[in-house]
Amino acid sequence: MRLSRFFIDAPLSLGQHDLPEAQAHYIGRVLRHGVGDAVQLFDGSGREFLGELVEVGKKAVRVELREQFDGLAESALHIHLGQGLSRGERMDWAIQKATELGATEITPIVSERCEVRLKDERADKRLAHWRQVAISACEQCGRSVLPVIHAPVTLDDWLAQVEADLKLVLHPVAEPLESHAQPRSLAFLIGPEGGLSDAEVEQAKAASFHAARLGPRVLRTETAPVVALSVAQQLWGDF
């Protein structure tokens, strides 16, 4: 049986720990684990911990961590994904898959053709939701370090602040990715459901982005980061 693995949003160390309420409820009431069951925990620092449940009650779950080891190594390629803000499940899918594929940072981008507008409290709730999507993806795929999920910013602001050895904006008429030399860090700009406008592509180029294509077909906004990150990891990363 596969060992259950959970993220704990607090520093971990060897010894006994009372688990946060959300994880305690999930382990004890949803998964119905019991005393003596083995678990694996990580805290986002790159460390992993093996332990055993020593108390499983209605209101509390306690684990004793007995072994510490280094987690899965991160890709040497630092990838910052600027993902055009899209609706509901499309954005969740993009963040989930980008996490699985080793993205280091993810920033939702508000551009001209975005159909989603987030403000104040709603934006905070979506950011918390996206972080949980990334946490769940890390728990599933084995990553020990969480990607940074930034708050949504305008395209203007992101272009002005993002730094990388190689900056690419996806465009159907451009050079393929493999035409570029191997970078240590990479920034990808991917448009929303309606795509980036010609003016926005030119704006990205003026900010030192190179247009790049993934193939002859136009990909959906939630498909593009999966393909782009897969190709980048194959060319320059850990695939």
Rosetta blueprint (number, residue, H / E / L):
1 M L
2 R L
3 L L
4 S E
5 R E
6 F E
7 F E
8 I L
9 D L
10 A L
11 P L
12 L L
13 S L
14 L L
15 G E
16 Q E
17 H E
18 D E
19 L L
20 P L
21 E H
22 A H
23 Q H
24 A H
25 H H
26 Y H
27 I H
28 G H
29 R H
30 V H
31 L L
32 R L
33 H L
34 G L
35 V L
36 G L
37 D L
38 A E
39 V E
40 Q E
41 L E
42 F E
43 D L
44 G L
45 S L
46 G L
47 R E
48 E E
49 F E
50 L E
51 G E
52 E E
53 L E
54 V E
55 E E
56 V E
57 G L
58 K L
59 K L
60 A L
61 V E
62 R E
63 V E
64 E E
65 L E
66 R E
67 E E
68 Q E
69 F E
70 D E
71 G L
72 L E
73 A L
74 E L
75 S L
76 A L
77 L L
78 H E
79 I E
80 H E
81 L E
82 G E
83 Q E
84 G E
85 L L
86 S L
87 R L
88 G H
89 E H
90 R H
91 M H
92 D H
93 W H
94 A H
95 I H
96 Q H
97 K H
98 A H
99 T H
100 E H
101 L L
102 G L
103 A L
104 T L
105 E E
106 I E
107 T E
108 P E
109 I E
110 V E
111 S L
112 E L
113 R L
114 C L
115 E L
116 V L
117 R L
118 L L
119 K L
120 D H
121 E H
122 R H
123 A H
124 D H
125 K H
126 R H
127 L H
128 A H
129 H H
130 W H
131 R H
132 Q H
133 V H
134 A H
135 I H
136 S H
137 A H
138 C H
139 E H
140 Q H
141 C H
142 G L
143 R E
144 S L
145 V L
146 L L
147 P L
148 V E
149 I E
150 H L
151 A L
152 P L
153 V E
154 T E
155 L H
156 D H
157 D H
158 W H
159 L H
160 A H
161 Q H
162 V L
163 E L
164 A L
165 D L
166 L E
167 K E
168 L E
169 V E
170 L E
171 H E
172 P E
173 V E
174 A E
175 E E
176 P E
177 L H
178 E H
179 S H
180 H L
181 A L
182 Q L
183 P L
184 R L
185 S E
186 L E
187 A E
188 F E
189 L E
190 I E
191 G L
192 P L
193 E L
194 G L
195 G L
196 L L
197 S L
198 D H
199 A H
200 E H
201 V H
202 E H
203 Q H
204 A H
205 K H
206 A H
207 A L
208 S L
209 F L
210 H E
211 A E
212 A E
213 R E
214 L L
215 G L
216 P L
217 R L
218 V L
219 L L
220 R L
221 T L
222 E L
223 T L
224 A H
225 P H
226 V H
227 V H
228 A H
229 L H
230 S H
231 V H
232 A H
233 Q H
234 Q H
235 L H
236 W H
237 G L
238 D L
239 F L
